[in-house]
Amino acid sequence: MVEFTHIQNERAQMVDISGKADIVREATAAGKIFLKEETLAAIREGNVVKGNVLATARVAATLSVKNTPSLIPMCHAIPVSAIVVDFTEGEGFIEATVRVKSTGKTGVEMEALVGVSIALLTVWDMVKSAEKDKDGQYPVTRIDEIRVIEKRKG
């Protein structure tokens, strides 16, 4: 493992995008949360103590997309024109997919990635009591494969 003992350029700055044209931009990101089968069944059946897991995660993803510049310092505040949050269940996991659309000077992949991350963290928070083992650990629960699926512009 490489340690960063000294960074040559210690400044950080937002990139100047003022010279770019406004165009339609779209990005889709996805990620998975792995859960116990009993937890997946409880989500499916609507029996989770904290309430509707996927509805709550959908709202959390939407809010986080709109607040991405507050979370990631060098992200531009952009006009978000559409957010679509979907969930699919696979073998041992739920996959969250977030599609973000904007008309502006910069891409929306960070917004999509933040949306997916917060959706998955919200699922974890909603089901954590069911996921813990007798020692309070999470032997099955994990978030994995967060990635940009597609990015389009123009």
N, C-alpha and C positions, 0 to 999 in steps of 0.2 A: 504494500500500500504506500502511495506517495503522500507525504505531508506537505501542506502549503505553509512554509515558514515565513515567506515574504512574498507579497504580491507587488509587482512592479508598478502597476497603475491602480492606485487605490480610489480613483474617482468613479462615480456612477452617475449616469445621466440618461434622461429620456431621449430617444432618437427623434430628431426633427422630421416630421412627416408633412410639414406645411406645403411642400412643393408637389405632393402626390395628389392625383385626382381622386374624387369620390367615386367608388365603384361598388357594386354588390359583392359582398364577401360572405362565405359560408364555411363553417368547419364542423366536423362531427368527431366526437371523442367517445371512447367507451372504456369500461373497466369492470372488474368482477369482484364480488365479495363471496367468499366461501363460507358456508354455514352448515351446522348440523342438520340432518334430515328432519328432525323434530321441529327445528326452528323454521325451516322452509315450509313445512306443513302448517305451522301456526300462522305464518304470513299468508299463505294461500287461503286458509280458512277464516282469517280475520280474528284470530284468537290471541293476539299479542297484547300484553298488559298495557303498554303505552298507547295503543290505538292502531290506526291504519298506517302501516309502515311505508308502503310505496307512495301513498298520497302525501305523507309528510316529507318523504325524501324528494318527491317531485317539486314541492314548494321550496324546500331548502336549496335544491339545484337552481331553480329559477332565481331566487334571491341572490345566490352566490354569483351567478353569471352577471347579474346587474351590478354587483359590488366588486367585481374582479380588480378594478384599479385601486380600491381601498386595501386589497390584500397583497397585491404584487406591485411593488413600488414603481417600477418603470413602465407599467402598462398604461396605455392611453385610455382616457374615458371616451367611450365610443357610443354612438346611438345604436342600441340593440333593437332590431325590428322584429325578430322572431326567436323563440326558444321552444324546442320540442324535446321533452324528456320521456324516454321509454324504458321499460324494464322487461327482460325476458328471463325465464328460469331455465337453467341447464342442470346437468347432473352434479348436484352438490353446491351450486352457486346461483346467484342472481347477477345478471349483467345489466348495468346501466348504460344507456346511450343518450348523449346530449348533442343536439344539433343547434347551432347558433347562427343567426343570419344578421347582417348589418349592411348598411351602405355607408362607406367611409373610406378613410385613407390607410387603414391598417387592418390586418387580419384578426380573426376572432378565435383562433385555436386556443389561446390561453383561457378565454372565457369558457369554451367547451370543456377544457381539461379541469378547470376549477369546478364547473358544474358537476361533472362526473365524480370528482373527488369528494365533494361535499354530499352528494347524493349517497355515495357508498358509506361515508362516515356517519351519515344520519341513519342509514339502515343499521349499522353497527350499534349506534347509541340506542336505537329503539328496541333491539333484541339482546343487548348485552347480558341481561340477567338470565336469559335462557341459554346463552352460549358459554357462560363460565362453568368450569369444573368445580369440584369440591374444594380446591385450593384457591379459587378465584382467578384461575388462569384461563386462557383462550386457546385450547389445543387445536381446534379446527378452524377458528375464525381467522381469515386473512383477506386483505385487499390486494389484488394482483392485476397485472396486465392493463394498467391505465395507459392509454395511448391515443394518438390522433389517428382516426380511421381515414379521414378524407378532408382535404382543404381545397376550396374553389374560390376563384375570383373572376369577375367580369361576366 
